[in-house]
Amino acid sequence: MKGRLPERFYNPISLLGVGLALFGLAAILILFLLSAFAKGENPYIGIFTFLVLPGIMVFGLLLIPLGMWREKRRIEQGRATSLVFDFGNPRHRNAAVVFLVGTSVFLLVTTIGMYEGYHYTESVQFCGEVCHEVMAPERVAHRDSPHAKVACVQCHIGPGAGWYVQSKISGARQVFKTALGTYPRPIPTPIRNLRPAQEVCEQCHWPQKFYAATQVTRDHYLGDEANTHWRISMLVKVGGAAGAPQGHTAGIHWHIDEAARMTYVASTGSRQAFDRVTWNQGGREIVYTHGGAPLPDSTLAVARREGRERTLDCMDCHNRPSHIYKPPMTAVNEALAQGLLDARAPYVKREVVRALSVPYATAQGARDSIRSSLEEFYRGRGEAAPAGAVEASWALYERNMFPHMKARWDVYPDNRGHFIFPGCFRCHGSDLATADGRTISKDCNLCHQIVAQGPAGASGDTLVTTGLTFRHPVDIGGAETETPCFECHKGDASLY
């Protein structure tokens, strides 16, 4: 039986191209149907459906004319019979129709695939699950964060083509590191080439319009037998970068007011201490350095070269907006407040914090050790471990500690506050001073005002609108007025 297409179509390269194109199209349709009817989501189906298979299909499509061109050359060189294309010939007309229709369909499907592929590479699933071992800590932390409904790319890339291209070039390098297993553990922060917060964070948040104070309540549980519930409520003076209607800046977000432009020189790449802080006071630059001594030009030059000189922005305080790894103390306090752990169980706060604070080598080792630690303690008291305590403790560990990536709270400081990490005290209350001896105030009431504190159900729930002086839940001889919180509290079993 004679073929219905031109003779030069019947060559190994073109036939291979047809096979690859048809295979790619069929596989895309099959995987698309599978993903449409599947109950769960599989990130690898997305990779093949929108990235790999469209590439195979396009490659096959390109092989068809390549093979026909090569066969034409063979005909011209006398190595094959010549072919005359004649629209009066039904076979030739069939070939033209098949090629044009087939090419149109393939191009349409490929265009859709490329479009979907673009969106797939922008999805949370792609960012967090494809490189599942590397990005597992970030994916889990993001899932339980205040920004869980915000796609990764909205913060890490933002709008515009320029940063999209830059991110893909950077991503290609990271793919090779992942394939070769040469990526660092843990992934270092802060990220030096992160897009400016003004171009990303302020797409949703508008600090120029922040004015009101916000009441925040923190539930703490002591490490005693009764897990004493201590509550503290405060008005956080959020303030605004544009200040009050009269033009006076006030509150926390005054720090990023353009009129009071602030810069700093970090002591190290971690940005947990500063060598110099400057701010604009009515057009006059105020400079704070260690002991008021000028920062040498050579030191400043090195800092600039290493990217340690920065203009203060959102990310210098809100440096963990989505990927938050909670310390054992914080995680257990929240679990007790939410009822995930039974506060009536003796010493449950202390023992769970102890179990979670150990730097386990593997997740399975953590699971076994947490169970044995709790069961052994309560067995020594002649009791059974509290119902659900082991499972709840493991869930807290699984949410916040990732031994395979060495990711946990103590390698990722959270600068929003000053309880466990320096945060605010990097400037306030430090030894940074002007040349004439002025320091940066450490008055707590600059940023917040305590309106209730004490045992829950008693003074901890009684609001005092005129404000209260901070009272430590355990008498430490007044040291709380001189010693920053983070110098004692490390978030682990060293201090509950």
Beta strands, then each sheet from edge to edge (+ up, - down):
strand 1: 214-221
strand 2: 229-236
strand 3: 262-266
strand 4: 274-281
strand 5: 284-290
strand 6: 309-311
strand 7: 432-433
strand 8: 448-455
sheet 1: 1+ 2- 8+
sheet 2: 6+ 3- 4+ 5- 7+
end
